[in-house]
């Protein structure tokens, strides 16, 4: 079986491996390293402002000439949100991003903005077949099927191994990638064998040298097992009603021991857990139960922070350069295909 899929030609990459745009964890160094190794590095952006987009893309362009992507959260709840996000898409393309990866919202309002930029493809991560079908109807170039095993914010409610084949059948011939619970070459090979044209990995790349994650956060991922992840809505300050998967830690245990009280009645609600500087900004207080990631700049205890991680922690046992991770995933998958004849 060929490791190089039609998706590679579509995106201008050598290997069907994407780094998920994990907020501020996926900065220029990580994205450039993944792209430089032949995959597609995707910058985390979420809903950051124009200056942040401009800086991050420009910095990544200094590090690599290979294709790169930018991730955008496209939940549009207020009037004007969609227009703002369309401007973000156009800005990312103008600054040198090749592709846009959408998440947590409908694709339809944003596909035209990617097309108008004159370059690049639009991908969207979905968690169900109906969501995939709506994205296909909107004209996206590729779809990422996210299973419930994924870390961070989770759109999927069923296993990626059930969602993947159903999505492929529903939206063919649009390329479909797999996401959730995949962290080694065996997972890559399994996804491709089921008809996926690539994979999008988050947790495996958090445990990389280039990820802007706190060292203790990386070590927790390396040491953890899948059973130590929890699917919850605990960290909802700043993004309510958005299920997510994290590593069980002290703040989760304290909340559970208190009887799992609702928002507004949780232990330590409203208290700062430390201070952190997002890229290009001054340090500021991080309030308990807020969304956000424990970055290298975090001055606090990671046991109080959300440690986004998927069930793929089961197969993540070291911290390596992102380029080495990409190459080892590919080599492992190729060895599996060769052994199978």
N, C-alpha and C positions, 0 to 999 in steps of 0.2 A: 504494500500500500504506500502511496506517495505521501510524504509529509507536507510537501508543498501543494497547497490547494488553490483553487481559483480565487479565493479571498486574497491570497498573497499578490496576485496580479492586480486585483481590484484596488488594493491599498498601497501597492508599490513596495511591499516588504518581502523578505526572504523566508520567514518562518511564521506560522499561523499562531503567534503567541502575543497577546496584548497584556500590558500592565493596566489594571483598572485605575481610573482617575480618582484616587482615594483622598479627596480634599487636599489639605496642605501636606499630607504625608507624601504625595506624589508630586514632588517638585522637579525643577529642571534637571538636576543631577540624575535622578532616577529615570525620568522619561528619556533623557539623552542616552543613558546607558542601555536601556532596553532597545531603543531604536538602533543604536550603534551595533548591537549584537544581532540585528536582523529582524527583531520583532517590531511591534508598534508601541512606543511609550506614549502614555496618555497623561497629560497634565491634569492634576486636580484643580478645579476652579470653584465648583459649587455655584454660589451666587455672589462671588467677590466682585469688586468694582472694576471699572475700566483700567485704572492705573495698574492694578494687580495683574490683570490679563496681559497688558502691554509688557510689563516687566518680566513676567514668567516666560512668555513666549520668546521674547527677545533674548533672554538668558539661555534658554534651551537652544535657540538657533546659533548661539555662540559655541555651543558644545557639540552639535551634530548638524549635518546637512541632510540626514535621513528623514523620512516622513515622521511626523509627530501628530498627535491628536490632542484635543482639549475636551474635557468633560464638563458638561453643564447640567445642573439640576433645573428642570423646566416645569416645576410646580408653579402654576400661575393662578394665584388665589385672588389677587387684588387688581382693580383696573390699572392698566398700564404695565403690568408685569410682563406680559407677552412681548410688548414693544421693547421693553428694556432688554429682555433676553435676546431678542433678534439683533439688537445693537451689539450685544456681547459676542454673538456669533460672527457678525460682520467684522468686528474689531479683531477677533482671534485670527480670522482668515487674512486680514490685511497685515497683521504682524508676522505672519509666516506659518500659522498652523495649517496642516494639510487636511485634517479630518476632524469632524465634530462628533462626540459621543454624548447622546442625550440620556437622561435618567429621571424617573419619577414624574412622569407627565405625558401628555399626548404629543406625538411628533408633528401632527398636521400643521400647527401654527408656525413651525420653525424650519421645515424642509425647504421652503422657498428661500429663506435667508441664506442657507448654505448654497443653494443653486446660484443665487444672485452674487455670491462672493466670487464666482468664476472658477473655483477650484475645489477639490476635495470631495469626500463622501460623507454621508450622514449615517451614523449607526445609532441604535437605541437599545437600551437594556430593558427587558420586560420580564414580567413574572407569571404570565398566563398566556394561553393560546388566543383568547379574544383580544388581549392587548397587542399581541404579535400581529394578528390579522388587521387590526386598526392601523398599526404602523406600516404594514405592507400596503394598505390602501392609500396611506398618506405619501407613499413613494420613497421610503427609506432605502438605502443601499444594502444594509445588512442589519441583522437582529441578533442581540445577545440574550439568550434564554437563561435567566438567573433562578437557580434553585434555592430552596429554603436553607440549604447547607451553607450558604454564603455568609461572609462576615460583613460588618457594617450595616447600612440600611438595606433591608431585604424586601424586594418586591414579590418574590416568589413565595408560594405557600405549599408547594410540593417538591419532591426530590428532582434535582436537575436531570436525573437519569430517566424519569418519567416525562418531564416537561420537554426535554430536548427532542426526542423522536416525534412527539406530538406536534411541536412547533415546526419542525422541518417539514412534516407532511402538510401542515396547514398553509405554509407560506412559500413553498417551492415555486420557482427556482431561486428565491432570494436566499443568499448565504445566511446560515445561522451559526452562531458561536455558543459555546457552553461556558457557564460561570457558576461557581458554587461548589465547594468541597474538592476542588482540583488543585493539587500542589506538587505533582511530580509527573514524570514521563508516562507512568502507567495511566494516570488520569487523562493526559493528553491523548494517548493512544486509544483509550476507551471512547472518548468523545468523538474522535475522528472515525472510529469504527462504526459508530452509530449514525454517522452522516454529518456531523458538525464539520464546519470548514475552519474552525479555530477555537481557541479558548481565551478567556479574559480572566486573569488572576489578580487577586488583591493580597490576601494573607501571605502568600509565599513571598511577595515582593516587599511587604512590610519588614520581613526578616532579611533585608538586604543591606549592604553597606551604604548604599546611596539614599535609602528612604530617610526622610526627616522625622524619624520616630525616636522617642526617648530610649536610651540603651536598655533600661529595665523593661520597657514595653516589648522590645525585640526579644529579650531573654525569656519573657513570659510566654511568648508565642512558641519559641523553640522548646520550652519545657512542657507545654500543655498537651493534653489529649483532647480528642473531639468531645468527649463527655463533659469536659470542663467549660464548654461554651454554652451560652444560654440565649434563647430567643425571647426577647422581652420588648417592652416599651418604656423601660425605666428612665433612659436618658432622653427626655422629651423637651427640655427647656430650649427653646429656639427652633424646634421642629417637632410639634406634637403629632400624634396619630401616625407615626412612622415606625413600624416594627424594625427591630435590628438584632443582630447577633454579636455578643461580646464575650470575653472571658469572664468567668465568675471571679470576683475579687471582693475585697473587704466591703466596699460601699454596697455592692449587691447583697452580700450576706447580711449586713446590718439592716438593710431595707426588708429582706425576707424575714429576719428574726423579729422585726417589729410588726410582722403580720401583713407585709406587702401593702402598706397604706397607699391611698390614691394621691395623685399630685396635689400638693398643698399641705399634706400632712405627713410627709416623709422625714426621716431623721436628718437633721442638719439642713433642711431646705432653706435655700437662699444664702447659705454661708459660702465664702470663697474657699476653694481647695488649694489655692496657690496662684501663681502668676505665670503668664506665658506671653511670648511675643510671636505673633504671626509674622510671616515673611514681610519685611519692609515696614513693620509697625513697632511701636513702643510696647513694652510689657503692660499687661492689664490683668485684673482679677478674673479668675475663671470660677464661675459659680457652680456649686454642686448640682448634678443632674443635667448639666448643659451638654448640648452636642459639641463636638470638637474632638481633636485627637491630641494625645500626649506627645508633643513634639520634643525635639532635642532641647529646645529652650525652656521646657516646662520646669518651673521651680516649685515643686510640690511632690506629693507621694502618688505614684501611679495607682496605688490601691484605692484612691478616691476618684479616679478618672475612668471614663469608658474606654475599655481596651478592645476595640473592634477586632474581631477575628472570626473566621469561619471554621468549619469542621476539618478543613485541610490542615489544621495545626497537627493533626495526627501524623502527617508525613513530612512535616517541616522540622528538621533536627539540627539545623546550623544556620549561621549568618554568613552569606557569601555576597560577592559582587553581583549586581543585577545581570551583568553580561554573562557571568558564569552560570547563573540560574537559567537564563534563556538557552544557552548552549547545552547544558546538562539535560534539561527537559527534552530538547530535540534529540539528543543522542540516546536517551533512554527510550523514547518512543520509537526511534528508528530501529533500535536493537530488538524491541518487542515485535515490530513488523517483520524484521528479517528472520527472527526465530520462528514466526508463524508461517514463513514461506510466502 
